[in-house]
Amino acid sequence: MSNPYVSVLIPAKNEAENLPTLLNEVRQALSGEDFEVLVVDDGSTDNTRAVLQDMQRDGYTQLRVLSHTRSLGQSTSVFHAAEAARGQWLATLDGDGQNDPADIPGMLAIVRAPDCPADLKLIAGHRVNRKDTASKRWASRFANRLRGKLLNDHTPDTGCGLKVIEREAFLRLPYFDHMHRFIPALIQRHKGSMRVHPVNHRPRSAGVSKYGNLDRALVGILDLFGVWWLIRRTRLDVTARELER
């Protein structure tokens, strides 16, 4: 069995109400694509797992389900899914349905273009019209400005869950909890280039957010300085040249 071109990775905690619609949207958006979907049930206490297994039994052949016995967070969920994925490219989506799968084909078109540079490893989504609360938008703007000044990662919206990443490049990145917020900076640290792509953003139709603004801020500041230290300590900007015999 040949490997799919793209693996869609979806971390999900207590998203039983949102997943059926989201997964059907993925199947519709990628109907002309060779793809698979890996959903990580991140220690859900609702019937997320049962919903996913029902969809598999009902003929969603591209769907694979991974499960954590306890919640390990978004970064660990994405990392485990990436390890298990078979696609050359990874497309990440949040499980709450706010990301629009219809944006994925346009992002894949960029990496398939004849003039696509060999070092392009990431297409980062940019939510140009966010459908979040005012407090969440304000917190994100503040975090993006601070991160941009320290890391110089040229990314207006690193918190967007919709990204297309080369699997091999992703698995070379240093893993740590909350790493998903710093993928653009880490990709560039490893000599990869990236492009920003405007994407649709939708209001959450069911369930509640799993993170508060204070939670994000306290954890994010510590991680931000850790990534800043990693970037300053890198020597990957120099390539080893093999000598001729």
C-alpha positions as CSV (number, residue, x, y, z in Angstrom):
1,M,0.0,0.0,0.0
2,S,1.5,3.3,-1.1
3,N,2.0,6.1,1.4
4,P,-0.4,9.1,1.2
5,Y,0.9,12.5,0.2
6,V,-0.5,14.3,3.2
7,S,-1.4,13.2,6.7
8,V,-3.9,15.4,8.6
9,L,-3.2,15.5,12.3
10,I,-5.9,16.5,14.7
11,P,-5.4,16.6,18.5
12,A,-8.7,16.4,20.3
13,K,-9.7,16.5,23.9
14,N,-13.5,16.3,24.6
15,E,-14.5,17.3,21.1
16,A,-17.1,14.6,20.4
17,E,-19.6,17.2,19.2
18,N,-17.2,18.9,16.8
19,L,-15.3,16.0,15.3
20,P,-17.9,14.4,13.0
21,T,-18.5,17.7,11.1
22,L,-14.7,18.5,11.0
23,L,-13.8,15.1,9.7
24,N,-16.4,15.1,7.0
25,E,-15.1,18.5,6.0
26,V,-11.6,17.1,5.7
27,R,-12.8,14.3,3.5
28,Q,-14.7,16.7,1.3
29,A,-11.7,19.2,1.0
30,L,-9.3,16.4,0.2
31,S,-11.6,14.3,-2.0
32,G,-9.1,14.5,-4.9
33,E,-6.1,13.8,-2.7
34,D,-4.2,10.8,-1.4
35,F,-4.5,11.4,2.3
36,E,-5.0,10.0,5.8
37,V,-6.3,11.5,9.0
38,L,-4.9,10.8,12.4
39,V,-6.9,12.0,15.4
40,V,-5.3,11.8,18.8
41,D,-7.9,11.3,21.6
42,D,-5.9,13.2,24.3
43,G,-7.4,11.7,27.5
44,S,-11.0,12.7,26.7
45,T,-13.6,12.2,29.3
46,D,-16.6,12.5,26.9
47,N,-17.4,10.0,24.1
48,T,-14.7,11.3,21.7
49,R,-13.2,7.8,21.3
50,A,-16.5,6.2,20.6
51,V,-17.5,8.8,18.0
52,L,-14.2,8.2,16.2
53,Q,-14.5,4.4,16.2
54,D,-18.1,4.7,15.0
55,M,-16.8,6.8,12.0
56,Q,-14.2,4.1,11.2
57,R,-16.9,1.4,11.3
58,D,-19.1,3.5,9.1
59,G,-16.5,3.5,6.3
60,Y,-14.2,6.4,7.0
61,T,-11.2,4.3,5.7
62,Q,-8.7,7.2,5.8
63,L,-9.2,7.7,9.6
64,R,-6.7,6.4,12.1
65,V,-7.3,6.9,15.9
66,L,-4.5,7.3,18.5
67,S,-5.4,7.5,22.2
68,H,-3.7,8.8,25.3
69,T,-4.9,7.4,28.6
70,R,-4.5,10.8,30.2
71,S,-4.2,14.3,28.7
72,L,-0.7,15.1,27.5
73,G,-1.4,18.3,25.6
74,Q,-1.5,19.5,22.1
75,S,2.2,19.4,21.3
76,T,2.6,15.8,22.5
77,S,-0.5,14.8,20.6
78,V,0.8,16.3,17.4
79,F,4.2,14.8,17.9
80,H,2.8,11.3,18.4
81,A,0.6,11.6,15.4
82,A,3.6,12.8,13.3
83,E,5.6,9.8,14.4
84,A,2.8,7.5,13.3
85,A,1.9,9.4,10.1
86,R,2.9,8.0,6.6
87,G,2.5,11.2,4.6
88,Q,5.3,13.3,3.1
89,W,3.5,16.4,4.4
90,L,1.6,17.0,7.6
91,A,-1.4,19.3,7.9
92,T,-2.3,20.2,11.4
93,L,-5.8,21.2,12.5
94,D,-7.3,22.0,15.9
95,G,-10.0,19.6,17.0
96,D,-12.5,22.4,17.8
97,G,-13.5,23.0,14.2
98,Q,-12.4,26.6,14.1
99,N,-9.8,25.9,11.4
100,D,-11.3,25.3,8.0
101,P,-10.0,22.2,6.1
102,A,-11.0,23.9,2.8
103,D,-7.7,25.9,3.2
104,I,-5.5,22.8,3.0
105,P,-5.6,22.3,-0.8
106,G,-4.4,25.9,-1.4
107,M,-1.5,25.3,1.1
108,L,-0.5,22.1,-0.6
109,A,-0.6,23.8,-4.0
110,I,2.3,26.1,-2.7
111,V,4.6,23.2,-1.9
112,R,3.7,21.5,-5.2
113,A,4.4,24.5,-7.4
114,P,7.2,24.2,-9.9
115,D,9.0,27.2,-8.4
116,C,8.8,25.9,-4.8
117,P,12.2,26.3,-3.2
118,A,13.8,23.1,-2.0
119,D,14.2,24.5,1.5
120,L,10.5,25.3,2.0
121,K,9.4,23.2,4.9
122,L,6.4,25.1,6.4
123,I,3.2,26.9,5.3
124,A,1.9,28.7,8.3
125,G,-1.7,29.7,8.5
126,H,-2.6,33.3,9.4
127,R,-6.1,33.9,10.8
128,V,-6.9,37.2,9.2
129,N,-10.4,37.5,10.6
130,R,-10.4,35.7,14.0
131,K,-13.6,34.5,15.5
132,D,-12.4,34.5,19.1
133,T,-13.2,36.6,22.2
134,A,-11.7,40.1,22.4
135,S,-9.5,39.0,25.4
136,K,-8.1,36.1,23.5
137,R,-7.4,38.2,20.4
138,W,-5.6,40.8,22.6
139,A,-3.5,38.2,24.4
140,S,-2.5,36.7,21.0
141,R,-1.5,40.1,19.6
142,F,0.6,40.8,22.7
143,A,2.3,37.3,22.5
144,N,2.9,37.6,18.8
145,R,4.6,41.0,19.2
146,L,6.8,39.8,22.0
147,R,7.7,36.6,20.3
148,G,8.5,38.3,17.1
149,K,10.9,40.8,18.8
150,L,12.8,38.0,20.5
151,L,12.7,35.3,17.9
152,N,12.5,37.3,14.7
153,D,10.4,34.5,13.2
154,H,8.5,36.6,10.7
155,T,5.2,35.0,11.7
156,P,2.1,37.1,12.4
157,D,0.1,34.3,13.9
158,T,2.1,31.4,15.3
159,G,-0.8,30.3,17.4
160,C,-2.9,29.3,14.3
161,G,-3.5,25.5,14.5
162,L,-3.6,25.2,10.7
163,K,-0.1,24.5,9.3
164,V,1.4,22.3,6.5
165,I,4.8,21.0,7.5
166,E,7.2,18.5,5.8
167,R,7.1,15.5,8.1
168,E,10.8,14.8,7.9
169,A,11.6,18.4,8.9
170,F,9.1,18.3,11.8
171,L,10.5,15.2,13.3
172,R,14.0,16.8,13.3
173,L,12.8,19.6,15.6
174,P,13.5,19.5,19.4
175,Y,10.5,18.1,21.2
176,F,9.2,19.8,24.4
177,D,5.7,20.5,25.7
178,H,4.1,23.5,24.0
179,M,6.5,23.3,21.1
180,H,3.6,23.7,18.7
181,R,3.6,27.4,19.4
182,F,7.1,27.8,18.1
183,I,7.2,25.7,15.0
184,P,8.0,28.6,12.6
185,A,11.0,29.7,14.7
186,L,12.2,26.1,15.1
187,I,11.8,25.3,11.4
188,Q,13.9,28.4,10.5
189,R,16.5,27.4,13.2
190,H,17.0,24.2,11.2
191,K,17.6,26.1,8.0
192,G,14.1,25.6,6.6
193,S,12.1,28.4,5.0
194,M,8.4,29.1,5.4
195,R,5.6,31.1,3.9
196,V,2.5,32.6,5.6
197,H,-0.9,31.8,4.1
198,P,-4.1,33.6,5.0
199,V,-6.7,31.2,6.2
200,N,-10.4,31.2,7.3
201,H,-11.3,31.1,11.0
202,R,-14.6,30.1,12.4
203,P,-16.4,30.4,15.8
204,R,-16.5,27.3,18.0
205,S,-19.8,25.7,17.5
206,A,-19.8,23.3,20.5
207,G,-17.7,22.7,23.7
208,V,-15.4,25.0,25.5
209,S,-11.8,26.1,25.0
210,K,-9.3,24.0,26.9
211,Y,-6.9,26.8,27.7
212,G,-7.2,30.2,29.4
213,N,-5.3,33.4,28.6
214,L,-3.4,33.3,31.9
215,D,-2.4,29.6,31.3
216,R,-1.1,30.5,27.9
217,A,0.8,33.5,29.2
218,L,2.5,31.9,32.1
219,V,3.7,28.8,30.2
220,G,4.4,30.8,27.0
221,I,6.9,33.2,28.6
222,L,9.1,30.5,30.0
223,D,9.0,28.6,26.7
224,L,9.7,31.8,24.8
225,F,13.0,32.3,26.6
226,G,13.9,28.7,26.2
227,V,13.4,28.8,22.4
228,W,15.3,32.1,22.3
229,W,18.2,30.4,24.0
230,L,18.0,27.4,21.6
231,I,18.2,29.8,18.6
232,R,21.2,31.7,20.0
233,R,23.0,28.5,20.6
234,T,22.5,27.0,17.2
235,R,25.4,26.5,14.7
236,L,23.2,25.0,12.0
237,D,23.7,28.1,9.8
238,V,27.0,26.7,8.6
239,T,27.1,23.7,6.3
240,A,29.8,21.0,6.4
241,R,31.4,20.7,3.0
242,E,32.6,17.3,1.9
243,L,36.2,17.4,0.5
244,E,37.0,15.8,-2.8
245,R,39.2,12.7,-2.9
